Structure formats: C-alpha cells, structure tokens
Amino acid sequence: MDRQCVGFVGLGLMGSGMARNILAAGYPLTVLAHRNRAPVEALVTEGATEAESLGALAAASDIVHICAPGSPQVEEIVAGLLPGLRPGAVVIDCSTADPTSTVVLAEKLEAAGCHMADAPLGGTPVQAEAGELSTMVGASEEVFARIRPVLETWAATIVHLGPSGTGHKMKLLNNFLSLGYAALYAEALALSRKVGISTQEFDSVIRGGRMDCGFYRTFMGYAVEGNREAHKFTLTNAFKDLRYLEAMADAAQLPNPMGNAVKNSFAMAHADGGDGPEDYVPHLVDFVARRSGLG
C-alpha cells in the first residue's frame, strides 16, 4: 500500500518517540538535521532520511509534523517550509501554541494550496515512545480523515474537535486544569508543612481518596519520592502556556482570575530561578516552599 511521506521537525522528549512510531508503522520518514545529533542519528539508523534544511524536508513530505516550544518557533518553521511544500501538503502542529497564531498560519497555508492541522499532545515521553499519547485535533473533516492513520501511529486517543485552532484552544484548557492542580498541590504542601503535617502524612490521606488522580501521582513522584524526572515538563513551558491561556481569555472577553493566579505561581517560580531546561513542573513545590519560609 502506498503511504504518504512524513516529515518531522522537533525531535525532543516527545517528538523522538512519535517519529519512531511513524517510522515503525512503515511510513517513509524525513527528519531535520539538528545540533542534538542523538535522536537524528538513531532514527536514520532505523531507516529515516535526514534533511539538511526545512526546504529539503518540505520537498520530501506530504505531511509534516512540528513539535516546537511555542508559536514564535512554529511560525518560523512554517515560514521555512512554505516555499518548498508539495501541493496539498498538510502541516500538523503538535506544539502547545497560541490559537490566534494557528488560525493565521492555517490561512497562509490554504492560500498556498496546502493545509494546517493542530494536534497538540497529552501524555508523557514514555507514552510517546509507546505510541499511547492522546491528541485533540483542529482540522477540516477532509484533512482529519487524511491524517488520522498517521496520528494513530503515535496516539491511542484522538478527538477531532473542529476547524484549525480548536485543538490548541482545548490544549490550553487542558493545561489550565493540570497546571492549576500543580499550583494547588504546591501551596497545599507548603501549608501542610507549616501546620506540622509532613508531605508523607499529607500524601497518605490524599492517595487513594476522591482527591487522587493520575496527575496527582505524577506530581507527587517528586514531592514524596524525590524523582526529579517524574514529569519532564518545564516550568518555562508551563508559564508560556498560561500566558497563552490568558491571551485566549482576553480575546474572549472572559474574566480569568483563577488562570491569572495559577500563571502568577509559575511566574514567581520562573523569576526565582526555575527557568532552566531541567526545572520541571513538580519542582514548583520547592519554589513555593522557599517563598513560604520553608527550607
């Protein structure tokens, strides 16, 4: 069976696992040269082709995935792809991005005879390697039907929400909830310690009860077990996502007091030194604790 040729830009914690699953499913895969050689060379060894430029990758691909930190990077990547894209090519943005930017990019691609889909991710790098991510998709019905078989190589749960931009809107809402939990957990743990209840004692009550959930257990993997890599999503990216959420609420003319409170919790951690590539969301407990006078 003929398979569409797939390009992949952004072989980071999530992208490398996704790309490996696309390749394993039999799709011809082209990846972009990058200063981080390890994932590129591993995929080339497994059968992928390396492109030296965005233009070369575009010319070799019917569908291009992008996994980038945010909208400025996505916009730059699309600008580099656009001149070389095949007629009818689809660009799938798997980043957590500003929906307003996504809609503008979709219009530019449509004007050039190509298409845009936003398919932001839910899950962890471990799930990316296993092909068990979830994704919420913004695309036309026709484009979604065309890309779904490729999405199924790396996602176990796929929800088509509507036109371009809808997936990114839902992803911001999803992250608002998860990062809101993180801010609550960090503050609750600080208060718990202040009033003489240890983190372990706190956890023994919450774990297994109605307030327990998958995100709680991931977050507490650091607070209780000391696993610094329990959830490898940076404070920098969390802060960025909450700024996008704020912009979306402003555009909708909706008061967003809880969103702003959560954003400020991450903003303070980021300003206090939590801006590194290995400063992850569960480490928020440390920044809140120090701000509360706890060692």
C-alpha positions as CSV (number, residue, x, y, z in Angstrom):
1,M,0.0,0.0,0.0
2,D,1.3,3.5,-0.9
3,R,1.9,5.5,2.2
4,Q,2.2,9.3,2.4
5,C,5.7,10.6,3.1
6,V,6.1,12.2,6.5
7,G,8.4,14.9,7.7
8,F,9.2,15.6,11.3
9,V,10.6,18.8,12.9
10,G,11.4,18.8,16.6
11,L,12.9,15.5,17.9
12,G,12.8,16.4,21.6
13,L,11.4,14.5,24.5
14,M,8.0,13.9,22.8
15,G,8.9,14.2,19.1
16,S,11.6,11.5,19.0
17,G,9.2,8.8,20.3
18,M,6.4,9.9,18.0
19,A,8.8,9.9,15.0
20,R,9.9,6.4,15.9
21,N,6.4,5.1,15.9
22,I,5.6,6.7,12.5
23,L,8.7,5.0,11.1
24,A,7.9,1.7,12.6
25,A,4.4,1.8,11.0
26,G,6.1,1.8,7.6
27,Y,5.8,5.5,6.6
28,P,8.8,7.0,4.8
29,L,10.1,9.5,7.3
30,T,12.3,12.5,6.8
31,V,13.8,14.3,9.9
32,L,15.6,17.6,10.1
33,A,19.2,18.0,10.9
34,H,19.8,19.3,14.4
35,R,22.6,20.1,16.8
36,N,21.3,17.4,19.1
37,R,22.5,14.5,17.0
38,A,21.5,11.6,19.1
39,P,17.8,11.3,18.1
40,V,18.5,12.2,14.5
41,E,21.2,9.5,14.1
42,A,19.1,6.9,15.9
43,L,16.2,7.4,13.5
44,V,18.4,7.4,10.5
45,T,19.9,4.1,11.7
46,E,16.3,2.8,11.8
47,G,15.5,3.9,8.3
48,A,14.7,7.6,8.3
49,T,16.2,10.1,5.9
50,E,17.9,13.3,7.2
51,A,17.2,16.6,5.5
52,E,19.7,19.4,5.8
53,S,17.1,22.2,5.6
54,L,13.4,22.9,6.1
55,G,13.1,23.4,2.3
56,A,14.5,19.9,1.7
57,L,12.2,18.4,4.3
58,A,9.2,20.1,2.8
59,A,10.0,18.9,-0.7
60,A,10.2,15.3,0.5
61,S,7.0,15.3,2.6
62,D,3.2,15.0,2.1
63,I,2.6,15.5,5.9
64,V,4.9,17.5,8.2
65,H,4.8,17.2,12.0
66,I,6.1,20.1,14.1
67,C,6.9,19.8,17.8
68,A,8.3,23.2,18.9
69,P,8.3,25.2,22.2
70,G,5.7,27.7,21.1
71,S,4.1,29.9,18.4
72,P,7.2,32.0,17.6
73,Q,9.2,28.9,16.7
74,V,6.2,27.3,14.8
75,E,5.8,30.5,12.8
76,E,9.5,30.5,11.9
77,I,9.4,26.8,10.9
78,V,6.3,27.2,8.7
79,A,7.9,30.2,7.0
80,G,10.9,27.9,6.2
81,L,8.7,25.1,5.0
82,L,6.2,27.1,2.9
83,P,8.2,27.8,-0.3
84,G,9.1,24.1,-0.7
85,L,5.8,22.3,0.4
86,R,4.2,19.9,-2.0
87,P,0.8,20.9,-3.4
88,G,-1.8,19.8,-0.9
89,A,0.7,19.1,1.9
90,V,-0.5,19.1,5.5
91,V,1.4,20.7,8.3
92,I,0.5,19.2,11.7
93,D,1.4,21.4,14.7
94,C,1.8,19.2,17.8
95,S,3.1,22.1,19.9
96,T,1.1,23.9,22.6
97,A,0.6,27.1,20.7
98,D,-1.4,30.4,20.6
99,P,-4.7,29.6,18.7
100,T,-4.7,33.0,17.1
101,S,-1.4,32.3,15.5
102,T,-2.6,28.9,14.4
103,V,-5.6,30.3,12.6
104,V,-3.3,32.8,10.8
105,L,-0.9,30.1,9.7
106,A,-3.8,28.0,8.5
107,E,-5.0,30.8,6.3
108,K,-1.5,31.3,4.9
109,L,-1.2,27.6,4.1
110,E,-4.6,27.4,2.5
111,A,-3.7,30.4,0.3
112,A,-0.6,28.4,-0.9
113,G,-2.7,25.3,-1.7
114,C,-1.7,23.4,1.5
115,H,-3.4,22.7,4.8
116,M,-2.9,23.1,8.6
117,A,-3.9,20.9,11.4
118,D,-3.3,21.4,15.1
119,A,-2.8,18.2,17.1
120,P,-1.4,19.1,20.5
121,L,-0.4,16.3,22.8
122,G,-1.5,14.8,26.0
123,G,0.8,12.4,27.8
124,T,4.5,11.8,28.7
125,P,7.7,10.9,26.9
126,V,7.2,7.3,28.0
127,Q,3.7,7.3,26.3
128,A,5.2,8.9,23.2
129,E,7.7,6.0,22.9
130,A,4.8,3.6,23.4
131,G,2.5,5.2,20.9
132,E,0.0,5.9,23.6
133,L,-0.4,9.7,23.6
134,S,-3.7,11.5,23.3
135,T,-4.3,14.3,20.9
136,M,-7.0,16.9,20.3
137,V,-7.3,17.9,16.7
138,G,-8.3,21.0,14.9
139,A,-8.7,20.5,11.1
140,S,-11.3,20.3,8.4
141,E,-13.1,17.0,8.1
142,E,-11.2,16.1,4.9
143,V,-7.8,16.9,6.3
144,F,-8.6,15.0,9.5
145,A,-9.6,11.9,7.6
146,R,-6.4,12.1,5.6
147,I,-4.1,12.5,8.6
148,R,-5.8,10.1,11.0
149,P,-3.9,7.0,10.0
150,V,-0.7,8.8,10.7
151,L,-1.9,10.1,14.1
152,E,-2.9,6.6,15.0
153,T,0.8,5.5,14.9
154,W,1.6,7.6,17.9
155,A,-1.8,8.4,19.6
156,A,-4.1,6.0,21.4
157,T,-6.8,8.6,21.9
158,I,-7.7,11.0,19.1
159,V,-10.5,13.6,19.4
160,H,-11.4,15.8,16.4
161,L,-12.9,19.0,17.8
162,G,-13.4,21.2,14.8
163,P,-11.5,23.5,12.5
164,S,-7.9,24.7,12.7
165,G,-7.2,26.3,16.1
166,T,-9.7,24.3,18.0
167,G,-7.2,21.7,19.1
168,H,-4.9,24.4,20.5
169,K,-7.8,26.0,22.4
170,M,-8.6,22.7,24.0
171,K,-5.0,22.0,24.9
172,L,-4.7,25.4,26.7
173,L,-7.9,24.4,28.7
174,N,-6.4,21.0,29.5
175,N,-3.1,22.6,30.7
176,F,-5.0,25.2,32.7
177,L,-6.5,22.3,34.7
178,S,-3.3,20.3,35.1
179,L,-1.2,23.3,36.0
180,G,-3.9,24.6,38.2
181,Y,-3.7,21.3,40.1
182,A,0.1,21.7,40.3
183,A,-0.2,25.2,41.9
184,L,-2.8,23.9,44.4
185,Y,-0.7,20.9,45.3
186,A,2.4,23.1,45.8
187,E,0.6,25.6,48.0
188,A,-1.3,22.9,50.0
189,L,2.0,21.1,50.7
190,A,3.6,24.3,51.9
191,L,0.7,25.0,54.2
192,S,0.7,21.3,55.4
193,R,4.3,21.6,56.5
194,K,3.7,25.0,58.1
195,V,1.0,23.5,60.3
196,G,3.0,20.4,61.2
197,I,1.8,17.8,58.8
198,S,4.6,16.2,56.7
199,T,4.4,15.6,53.0
200,Q,4.3,11.9,53.6
201,E,1.4,12.2,56.0
202,F,-0.4,14.5,53.6
203,D,0.0,12.0,50.8
204,S,-1.2,9.1,53.0
205,V,-4.6,10.8,53.3
206,I,-5.0,12.0,49.7
207,R,-3.6,9.0,47.9
208,G,-6.4,6.5,47.1
209,G,-9.2,9.0,48.1
210,R,-11.5,11.1,46.0
211,M,-8.9,13.8,45.5
212,D,-6.4,11.4,44.0
213,C,-5.8,11.3,40.2
214,G,-3.2,10.4,37.7
215,F,-1.7,13.9,37.6
216,Y,-1.5,14.0,41.4
217,R,0.5,10.8,41.4
218,T,2.9,12.1,38.8
219,F,3.4,15.4,40.6
220,M,3.9,13.6,44.0
221,G,6.5,11.4,42.4
222,Y,8.9,14.3,43.1
223,A,7.4,15.6,46.4
224,V,7.2,12.2,48.0
225,E,9.8,10.0,46.2
226,G,12.3,12.7,45.2
227,N,12.1,11.7,41.5
228,R,13.2,14.9,39.7
229,E,12.1,13.4,36.4
230,A,8.6,12.3,37.5
231,H,7.1,14.8,35.0
232,K,9.5,16.2,32.5
233,F,7.6,19.4,31.5
234,T,9.5,22.6,32.2
235,L,8.3,25.5,34.4
236,T,9.2,27.7,31.4
237,N,6.8,25.9,29.1
238,A,4.1,25.9,31.8
239,F,4.5,29.7,32.3
240,K,4.3,30.1,28.5
241,D,1.1,28.0,28.2
242,L,-0.6,30.0,31.0
243,R,0.2,33.3,29.2
244,Y,-1.4,31.8,26.1
245,L,-4.4,30.9,28.2
246,E,-4.6,34.5,29.5
247,A,-4.5,35.8,25.9
248,M,-7.2,33.5,24.9
249,A,-9.4,34.6,27.8
250,D,-8.7,38.2,27.0
251,A,-9.7,37.7,23.4
252,A,-12.9,36.1,24.5
253,Q,-13.5,39.0,26.9
254,L,-13.8,36.5,29.8
255,P,-12.6,37.2,33.3
256,N,-9.9,34.6,34.2
257,P,-9.0,35.2,37.9
258,M,-8.1,31.6,38.6
259,G,-6.0,31.4,35.5
260,N,-4.1,34.5,36.4
261,A,-3.5,33.2,39.9
262,V,-2.1,29.9,38.5
263,K,0.1,31.9,36.0
264,N,1.5,34.0,38.8
265,S,2.5,31.0,40.8
266,F,4.6,29.8,37.8
267,A,5.8,33.3,37.0
268,M,7.2,33.7,40.5
269,A,9.0,30.3,40.3
270,H,10.4,31.2,36.9
271,A,11.6,34.5,38.2
272,D,13.2,32.8,41.3
273,G,15.4,30.7,39.1
274,G,13.1,28.0,37.8
275,D,13.9,28.8,34.2
276,G,16.3,26.0,33.3
277,P,15.9,23.1,30.9
278,E,15.6,20.6,33.8
279,D,13.4,22.7,36.1
280,Y,10.1,20.7,35.8
281,V,6.5,21.4,37.0
282,P,6.7,19.1,40.1
283,H,9.7,21.2,41.3
284,L,7.1,24.0,41.9
285,V,6.8,22.6,45.4
286,D,10.3,23.8,46.2
287,F,9.8,27.4,44.9
288,V,6.5,27.8,46.8
289,A,8.1,26.3,50.0
290,R,11.0,28.7,49.9
291,R,8.7,31.6,49.3
292,S,6.7,30.5,52.3
293,G,9.8,30.5,54.5
294,L,10.4,26.7,54.4
295,G,13.8,25.2,53.7
